[in-house]
Amino acid sequence: MSNIPLRIYHNQRCSKSRAACQLIAEKGVEAEIVDYLKTPPTREELRALLAMLGMKAADLVRRSEAVFKENYAGRSLSDDEWLDALATHPILIERPIAVRGERAVLGRPPEKVLELL
């Protein structure tokens, strides 16, 4: 699997995301780092990531973010509505997400990303 590229959806301001990137670097693995706030995944990319993660869109939502509290707290949204919310407000996407081939893991805790090495 070492010749399959590793991609990490990353937010530099997130300590868990930074820790996951550091773990990968310590293993000598080069990764494509995607600053998903600057280059957010599309709705369809999010759908594909969720399928690889085996998660529903609601499971990927960061509920501590102000945009969640202001716009979504207490609401019951469908999977498609959550996809729209994540695509519209990428800050809501839990991070980091590491992808290699057809596999993805949510780096919570950061050591989870090592499963893809």
Secondary structure by P-SEA (a helix, b strand, c coil): cccbbbbbbcccccaaaaaaaaaaaaacccccccccccccccaaaaaaaaaaacccccccccccccccccccccccccaaaaaaaaaaccccccccbbbcccccccccccccccccc
